[in-house]
Amino acid sequence: MPSIFILGNLLGRALISYALVWFVCLLASGLNWRLAFKRSGRWVSVLAVIALTLLGIGAAVVRKGGL
């Protein structure tokens, strides 16, 4: 499996995880997108992005046996 495929897969999962966290921050900030971007940069949000990314990778490995 080429390393660019693995890197792209990880980057894509992280991007989707960030979008999910940003959307939750958007809803929590009363649909103020600027405040949502500020909140999504906090350490708790970054930790949530990392956790969601790792959970997505774990689910893919368990379900399909690989990335």
C-alpha positions in Angstrom: 0.0 0.0 0.0 1.6 3.3 -1.0 2.4 5.7 1.7 0.6 8.6 -0.1 -2.6 6.6 0.2 -2.2 6.2 3.9 -1.3 9.8 4.4 -4.2 11.0 2.4 -6.6 8.7 4.3 -5.3 10.0 7.6 -5.5 13.6 6.5 -9.0 13.1 5.1 -10.2 11.6 8.4 -8.7 14.4 10.4 -10.4 17.0 8.1 -13.8 15.4 8.5 -13.2 15.1 12.2 -12.4 18.8 12.4 -15.5 19.6 10.4 -17.6 17.7 12.8 -16.1 19.5 15.8 -16.5 22.8 14.1 -20.1 22.1 13.4 -20.7 21.3 17.1 -18.9 24.5 18.0 -21.1 26.4 15.5 -24.2 25.1 17.1 -22.9 25.8 20.6 -22.0 29.4 19.7 -25.5 30.3 18.3 -24.5 30.0 14.7 -21.7 32.6 15.0 -19.1 31.1 12.6 -16.3 33.4 13.8 -16.8 32.3 17.4 -17.0 28.7 16.2 -13.6 29.0 14.6 -12.1 30.4 17.8 -13.7 27.6 19.9 -12.6 24.9 17.5 -8.9 26.0 18.0 -8.9 25.4 21.7 -7.0 22.4 23.2 -10.2 20.6 24.0 -11.4 20.8 20.4 -8.0 19.7 19.1 -8.2 16.7 21.5 -11.7 15.9 20.2 -10.4 16.0 16.6 -7.6 13.6 17.5 -10.0 11.3 19.3 -12.5 11.2 16.4 -9.7 10.6 13.9 -8.3 7.7 16.0 -11.9 6.3 16.5 -12.4 6.4 12.7 -9.2 4.6 12.0 -10.0 2.0 14.6 -13.4 1.4 13.2 -12.0 1.0 9.7 -9.3 -1.4 10.9 -11.8 -3.5 12.8 -14.4 -3.5 10.0 -12.2 -4.0 7.0 -8.9 -5.2 8.4 -6.9 -2.2 7.2 -7.0 1.5 6.3 
